[in-house]
């Protein structure tokens, strides 16, 4: 009985190590995926306060940066879209813009305070 018990304890220890290894790899993989997702968002910018219009082109809304004395072309925008909102919501959902350059995104972020000086909220037209 003691031999059987020792063999079972040894087998149990081996099985615990076998189970722990994939769990550790899973946590490491999840962390790596999270880091990669964060990296992919470095060129993204969230723009709030732009009123929603039917049939709008969200890429055109991004040209508000002309008010910041920043030259930007359509080729510098990877994608722009509104976030989804729950039904029956009167809010204006934010616009997410992904630029091809993190440098351009950072420049816009540094100069965004100038938008507060624009009168009557007409800067989105």
Backbone as CSV, one residue per row, in Angstrom:
resi,resn,N_x,N_y,N_z,CA_x,CA_y,CA_z,C_x,C_y,C_z
1,UNK,0.822,-1.195,0.000,0.000,0.000,0.000,0.870,1.265,0.000
2,UNK,1.956,1.212,0.766,2.830,2.383,0.813,3.484,2.626,-0.547
3,UNK,3.898,1.555,-1.237,4.474,1.700,-2.579,3.452,2.290,-3.552
4,UNK,2.256,1.783,-3.489,1.194,2.297,-4.372,0.932,3.765,-4.069
5,UNK,0.893,4.109,-2.786,0.657,5.496,-2.377,1.778,6.410,-2.880
6,UNK,3.033,5.983,-2.744,4.171,6.778,-3.222,4.121,6.941,-4.743
7,UNK,3.785,5.873,-5.444,3.666,5.954,-6.906,2.565,6.934,-7.323
8,UNK,1.448,6.880,-6.612,0.340,7.801,-6.915,0.724,9.251,-6.610
9,UNK,1.440,9.473,-5.520,1.899,10.826,-5.187,2.857,11.339,-6.260
10,UNK,3.758,10.486,-6.698,4.710,10.862,-7.748,3.974,11.175,-9.058
11,UNK,3.034,10.324,-9.400,2.246,10.539,-10.624,1.424,11.823,-10.523
12,UNK,0.867,12.083,-9.333,0.087,13.307,-9.107,0.959,14.552,-9.285
13,UNK,2.185,14.519,-8.775,3.107,15.650,-8.905,3.441,15.897,-10.377
14,UNK,3.656,14.816,-11.126,3.957,14.960,-12.559,2.761,15.560,-13.305
15,UNK,1.568,15.089,-12.976,0.359,15.614,-13.637,0.126,17.085,-13.295
16,UNK,0.406,17.480,-12.070,0.271,18.891,-11.683,1.208,19.770,-12.517
17,UNK,2.434,19.309,-12.726,3.383,20.070,-13.542,2.903,20.145,-14.988
18,UNK,2.354,19.033,-15.472,1.868,18.991,-16.846,0.711,19.966,-17.046
19,UNK,-0.175,20.080,-16.076,-1.328,20.990,-16.169,-0.882,22.433,-15.991
20,UNK,0.067,22.704,-15.122,0.506,24.067,-14.833,1.186,24.717,-16.040
21,UNK,1.891,23.939,-16.839,2.624,24.490,-17.972,1.701,25.149,-19.005
22,UNK,0.638,24.486,-19.483,-0.255,25.160,-20.438,-0.978,26.357,-19.833
23,UNK,-1.313,26.289,-18.552,-1.960,27.429,-17.908,-1.032,28.639,-17.901
24,UNK,0.226,28.412,-17.611,1.207,29.499,-17.607,1.372,30.055,-19.023
25,UNK,1.427,29.166,-20.015,1.546,29.604,-21.402,0.313,30.395,-21.828
26,UNK,-0.849,29.988,-21.348,-2.087,30.691,-21.686,-2.071,32.119,-21.141
27,UNK,-1.634,32.288,-19.910,-1.542,33.620,-19.308,-0.530,34.472,-20.065
28,UNK,0.611,33.893,-20.418,1.635,34.626,-21.164,1.119,35.026,-22.544
29,UNK,0.396,34.125,-23.205,-0.146,34.419,-24.526,-1.186,35.524,-24.435
30,UNK,-2.036,35.469,-23.422,-3.055,36.502,-23.233,-2.411,37.867,-23.003
31,UNK,-1.358,37.906,-22.222,-0.635,39.156,-21.972,-0.012,39.681,-23.260
32,UNK,0.572,38.803,-24.046,1.199,39.203,-25.306,0.160,39.746,-26.292
33,UNK,-0.994,39.097,-26.377,-2.063,39.565,-27.265,-2.545,40.940,-26.819
34,UNK,-2.707,41.127,-25.511,-3.130,42.415,-24.984,-2.124,43.507,-25.335
35,UNK,-0.840,43.213,-25.205,0.202,44.187,-25.551,0.164,44.534,-27.040
36,UNK,-0.043,43.540,-27.891,-0.129,43.790,-29.332,-1.353,44.634,-29.684
37,UNK,-2.482,44.378,-29.017,-3.684,45.182,-29.255,-3.450,46.631,-28.839
38,UNK,-2.775,46.825,-27.716,-2.468,48.189,-27.271,-1.561,48.893,-28.279
39,UNK,-0.606,48.160,-28.824,0.295,48.721,-29.838,-0.484,49.158,-31.068
40,UNK,-1.452,48.356,-31.467,-2.212,48.672,-32.675,-3.092,49.898,-32.479
41,UNK,-3.373,50.260,-31.235,-4.225,51.420,-30.955,-3.428,52.712,-30.791
42,UNK,-2.124,52.651,-30.890,-1.305,53.837,-30.675,-1.551,54.924,-31.710
43,UNK,-2.008,54.545,-32.868,-2.261,55.523,-33.929,-3.719,55.960,-33.966
44,UNK,-4.513,55.521,-32.988,-5.943,55.840,-32.973,-6.210,57.082,-32.131
45,UNK,-7.253,57.790,-32.523,-7.677,58.984,-31.816,-9.188,58.953,-31.693
46,UNK,-9.708,59.254,-30.524,-11.146,59.307,-30.301,-11.574,60.764,-30.302
47,UNK,-12.521,61.093,-31.169,-13.007,62.460,-31.292,-14.445,62.488,-30.777
48,UNK,-14.708,63.343,-29.799,-16.041,63.458,-29.214,-16.631,64.834,-29.497
49,UNK,-17.943,64.919,-29.414,-18.623,66.202,-29.542,-18.998,66.575,-30.958
50,UNK,-18.832,65.683,-31.900,-19.213,65.952,-33.287,-20.647,65.482,-33.465
51,UNK,-21.575,66.387,-33.789,-22.971,65.973,-33.973,-23.108,64.961,-35.107
52,UNK,-23.979,64.001,-34.901,-24.231,62.970,-35.909,-25.086,63.540,-37.020
53,UNK,-24.736,63.196,-38.255,-25.526,63.586,-39.427,-25.804,62.336,-40.239
54,UNK,-26.991,62.266,-40.843,-27.302,61.137,-41.712,-26.359,61.137,-42.906
55,UNK,-25.968,59.963,-43.327,-25.092,59.774,-44.492,-23.780,60.544,-44.382
56,UNK,-23.270,60.683,-43.185,-22.018,61.416,-43.010,-20.829,60.566,-43.433
57,UNK,-19.777,61.241,-43.808,-18.509,60.594,-44.106,-17.582,60.950,-42.949
58,UNK,-17.319,59.996,-42.086,-16.540,60.292,-40.880,-15.116,60.721,-41.200
59,UNK,-14.587,60.318,-42.344,-13.241,60.768,-42.717,-13.231,62.273,-42.971
60,UNK,-14.326,62.804,-43.513,-14.395,64.249,-43.748,-14.424,65.014,-42.437
61,UNK,-15.050,64.448,-41.424,-15.109,65.103,-40.121,-13.705,65.286,-39.557
62,UNK,-12.810,64.384,-39.885,-11.454,64.450,-39.364,-10.731,65.694,-39.870
63,UNK,-11.190,66.245,-40.963,-10.519,67.421,-41.509,-10.687,68.658,-40.629
64,UNK,-11.349,68.522,-39.494,-11.409,69.612,-38.542,-10.017,69.999,-38.080
65,UNK,-9.055,69.119,-38.276,-7.690,69.441,-37.863,-7.117,70.589,-38.686
66,UNK,-7.764,70.937,-39.790,-7.309,72.116,-40.534,-7.422,73.355,-39.655
67,UNK,-8.361,73.324,-38.706,-8.500,74.428,-37.762,-7.292,74.506,-36.820
68,UNK,-6.521,73.449,-36.766,-5.344,73.400,-35.898,-4.060,73.706,-36.657
69,UNK,-4.201,74.161,-37.891,-3.048,74.437,-38.756,-2.214,73.180,-39.003
70,UNK,-2.909,72.074,-39.248,-2.242,70.809,-39.564,-2.737,70.387,-40.937
71,UNK,-1.813,70.165,-41.845,-2.187,69.686,-43.171,-2.346,68.174,-43.114
72,UNK,-3.480,67.710,-43.588,-3.745,66.278,-43.562,-4.466,65.893,-44.847
73,UNK,-4.126,64.740,-45.361,-4.784,64.246,-46.570,-5.483,62.932,-46.239
74,UNK,-6.367,62.513,-47.128,-7.083,61.264,-46.927,-6.165,60.061,-46.875
75,UNK,-5.017,60.165,-47.505,-4.089,59.030,-47.512,-3.408,58.837,-46.157
76,UNK,-3.543,59.807,-45.262,-2.939,59.684,-43.932,-3.896,59.069,-42.919
77,UNK,-5.145,58.792,-43.352,-6.148,58.187,-42.494,-6.347,56.742,-42.928
78,UNK,-6.150,55.836,-42.007,-6.367,54.425,-42.311,-7.862,54.113,-42.312
79,UNK,-8.543,54.501,-41.250,-9.980,54.253,-41.146,-10.579,55.234,-40.139
80,UNK,-11.840,55.587,-40.344,-12.565,56.435,-39.406,-14.007,55.939,-39.351
81,UNK,-14.519,55.797,-38.135,-15.904,55.328,-37.987,-16.452,55.763,-36.646
82,UNK,-17.774,55.818,-36.569,-18.446,56.137,-35.309,-18.557,54.885,-34.467
83,UNK,-18.511,55.083,-33.170,-18.764,53.978,-32.258,-20.257,53.693,-32.242
84,UNK,-20.606,52.476,-31.977,-22.008,52.100,-31.889,-22.602,52.633,-30.593
85,UNK,-23.892,52.973,-30.641,-24.587,53.425,-29.448,-25.824,52.561,-29.248
86,UNK,-26.272,52.467,-28.017,-27.495,51.707,-27.768,-28.692,52.380,-28.449
87,UNK,-29.700,51.592,-28.774,-30.916,52.142,-29.391,-31.563,53.162,-28.466
88,UNK,-32.297,54.082,-29.048,-33.011,55.143,-28.317,-32.058,56.068,-27.571
89,UNK,-30.879,56.225,-28.071,-29.902,57.111,-27.445,-29.817,58.405,-28.251
90,UNK,-29.880,59.544,-27.570,-29.792,60.840,-28.241,-28.373,61.382,-28.257
91,UNK,-27.444,60.624,-27.744,-26.065,61.082,-27.674,-25.401,61.017,-29.042
92,UNK,-24.390,61.829,-29.204,-23.557,61.782,-30.405,-22.380,60.876,-30.111
93,UNK,-22.350,59.694,-30.715,-21.250,58.773,-30.420,-19.922,59.317,-30.922
94,UNK,-18.865,58.897,-30.269,-17.520,59.337,-30.629,-17.113,58.748,-31.978
95,UNK,-16.148,59.402,-32.589,-15.571,58.922,-33.843,-14.162,58.431,-33.526
96,UNK,-13.848,57.237,-33.988,-12.505,56.681,-33.830,-11.790,56.823,-35.166
97,UNK,-10.608,57.407,-35.133,-9.811,57.601,-36.339,-8.475,56.900,-36.134
98,UNK,-8.096,56.097,-37.112,-6.787,55.452,-37.071,-5.931,56.086,-38.155
99,UNK,-4.866,56.743,-37.725,-3.936,57.384,-38.638,-2.838,56.400,-39.017
100,UNK,-2.206,56.654,-40.123,-1.097,55.810,-40.540,0.178,56.155,-39.783
101,UNK,0.180,57.326,-39.144,1.374,57.779,-38.447,1.035,58.141,-37.006
102,UNK,1.768,57.594,-36.073,1.581,57.960,-34.674,2.035,59.399,-34.442
103,UNK,2.987,59.840,-35.220,3.493,61.210,-35.108,2.389,62.221,-35.415
104,UNK,1.592,61.961,-36.465,0.476,62.842,-36.815,-0.554,62.844,-35.700
105,UNK,-0.879,61.680,-35.178,-1.848,61.583,-34.085,-1.369,62.389,-32.879
106,UNK,-0.095,62.277,-32.532,0.456,63.002,-31.393,0.435,64.507,-31.631
107,UNK,0.696,64.928,-32.859,0.648,66.358,-33.198,-0.754,66.899,-32.992
108,UNK,-1.757,66.162,-33.440,-3.150,66.581,-33.268,-3.496,66.646,-31.781
109,UNK,-3.062,65.671,-31.019,-3.335,65.662,-29.574,-2.720,66.872,-28.882
110,UNK,-1.517,67.253,-29.285,-0.847,68.397,-28.661,-1.551,69.711,-28.979
111,UNK,-2.174,69.810,-30.143,-2.789,71.071,-30.563,-4.302,71.113,-30.341
112,UNK,-4.888,70.082,-29.778,-6.344,70.004,-29.675,-6.949,71.111,-28.815
113,UNK,-6.198,71.682,-27.918,-6.719,72.738,-27.058,-7.176,73.938,-27.862
114,UNK,-6.628,74.126,-29.086,-7.020,75.263,-29.924,-8.475,75.173,-30.349
115,UNK,-9.046,73.972,-30.357,-10.442,73.814,-30.772,-11.398,74.513,-29.807
116,UNK,-10.992,74.722,-28.568,-11.847,75.399,-27.595,-12.072,76.859,-27.974
117,UNK,-11.166,77.427,-28.758,-11.272,78.832,-29.143,-12.228,79.063,-30.315
118,UNK,-12.673,78.008,-30.942,-13.547,78.162,-32.107,-14.965,78.425,-31.619
119,UNK,-15.571,79.477,-32.156,-16.848,79.984,-31.639,-18.029,79.274,-32.297
120,UNK,-19.136,79.194,-31.575,-20.436,78.716,-32.038,-20.453,77.234,-32.390
121,UNK,-19.456,76.500,-32.065,-19.465,75.068,-32.341,-19.565,74.734,-33.820
122,UNK,-19.140,75.616,-34.699,-19.254,75.405,-36.133,-18.034,74.708,-36.724
123,UNK,-17.114,74.298,-35.909,-15.861,73.750,-36.390,-16.010,72.394,-37.059
124,UNK,-17.131,71.728,-36.895,-17.276,70.408,-37.517,-17.807,70.472,-38.919
125,UNK,-18.193,71.637,-39.386,-18.746,71.768,-40.746,-17.639,71.817,-41.760
